[in-house]
Amino acid sequence: MAGATELPQALERAHPLLASGARDPARLHPAGYLDLIGAAAPRSTGAVQDLMLTGAVPRIYERWWRPALGRVAKGAFGPGMADEHRIARLLLGLSPGDGVLDVACGTGNFTRGFGRTVGPLGLAVGIDVSEPMLARAVRDTAQAGLADRCAYVRGNASELPFVDGGFDAVCCFAALHLFEDPMRALDRMTAALAPGGRIAIFTSTRGRTPALRTLESIAGARSGSRMFERWEVRRALERRGFAEVRQRITGITQFVGGRLAD
């Protein structure tokens, strides 16, 4: 790691999980996360990602932004935020002592939940590109008393800078559709998992009617969000060696999970 600054406990445990090429340029940011990219942030895919990089969205993300957008996308009778956390836990099957990676973690609301589940012997690592989001994640995690088991990294979430097989579980909620190359991102998530590891994804899915699909295409082009076909993510996981793949579609969203073959 660049410099001689001593890392906080959770980051000290997360540091060996970084790929060798990512360790030397890593720097401890004053906000408390490990910065791997500095000014070399990946290119934005559109308006939604641009908003995530501002200082305004992190202040309202967990209470207003994410629940409101989720409610519109999941439909009036779709699962709420508490249900999303429950679905993530069920798909990931976390146990005390596990290592879990939260891809595009935002303000760390799911990362902290994973930290509570894996306990002090486990480790939850959140990665995101947004500096304001990560600063908020570090602050809220410390206030929750989980800084010993939750670490945050600023890096390219679609080119995960971690060693192969380093995690027992990988979660990517509300982000895959924003990546420039989502299939490459799935490749890297798969590589980050140990044999038998579990994955949980919450992302978009196309509607059935021509009118709805036309509206989705227009909205997606303007926002930078991709709309996946209803079979696309499920089959992508199966092609990458995941078994027991489960899918739940609600509104124009889907939850998909599976277990990597041993």
Secondary structure, DSSP 8 states (H G I E B T S, - for coil): --S-----HHHHHHGGGB-HHHHTT-EE-TTSSEESSTT------SHHHHHHTSSSHHHHIIIIIHHHHHHHHH-TTS--HHHHHHHHHHHHT--TT-EEEEET-TTSHHHHHHHHHH-TTSEEEEEES-HHHHHHHHHHHHHTT-TTTEEEEES-TTS--B-TT-EEEEEEES-GGGSSSHHHHHHHHHHHEEEEEEEEEEEE---SSHHHHHHHHHHHHHHT-----TTHHHHHHHHTTEEEEEEEEETTEEEEEEEE--
